[in-house]
Amino acid sequence: MRKMTYASLVTLSVLVAGWIAGGCSSTPETDAERQARWTAGNLTSFETENGIGPITEDTQLAAADPSRAASGQDIFIKKCATCHYLDHKKTGPMLRDVTKRRSAQYVLNQILNPEQMGKMHPDGRKLVAQYAQFMTIQGITRENAEDLLNFLRSEAGKPALPIEQQPGFGTPPPPAGQ
Ligand code: HEC
């Protein structure tokens, strides 16, 4: 009887150990687990480099497409120029060369997940402190974000323009506190 119990215990431990090991390697992290990890400040090296949000290591990005840049410019004028110009600081930083200093995934995560980027990503937190403002936008789809990325990539490295030639020049900044 005692022998049996010992044997069953060993079998059980082996099964549990196997289940844990198997579970750790094959069960994907749930959204809740990921949020808890970000809240605790435990970012992976991928997330430190590429931001936190819907764009993960596994995401395949569409190839750079100049025809989407024009659509990106329209969206930029409607949704971003309230706070950003390419070559002049406004409510937020200038964005001409943002695709040179940040990875494509980082830019997409910033556009698709600005609140958590500003609260939980070390670089986002620095910028929020510097600009004393969170980036807020609504109604941006993944497709819009990729168009914007194409626009920003197509503008990177070009000479700076005078303020009155900035895309969306004259768009009023958001009211204070928003
Ligand atoms: C309400 C103002 C506001 C709007 C609208 C806004 N942003 Fe921002 N953005 C900010 C602020 C403030 C920061 C810096 C703080 C932060 O990173 O959250 C920022 C940061 C960024 C960054 C990171 C820059 C860097 O150097 O890392 C990118 C990229 C960006 N914005 C792109 C966009 C795009 C594209 C849009 C339009 C879809 C947009 N933003 C709309 C205010 C705004």
Boltz pocket constraint, residues with backbone or C-beta under 6 A from the ligand:
constraints:
  - pocket:
      binder: B
      contacts: [[A, 75], [A, 76], [A, 79], [A, 80], [A, 81], [A, 82], [A, 83], [A, 84], [A, 91], [A, 92], [A, 93], [A, 94], [A, 95], [A, 98], [A, 102], [A, 107], [A, 110], [A, 111], [A, 114], [A, 117], [A, 118], [A, 123], [A, 124], [A, 127], [A, 128], [A, 131], [A, 133], [A, 134], [A, 135], [A, 136], [A, 137], [A, 140], [A, 148], [A, 174], [A, 178]]
      max_distance: 6.0
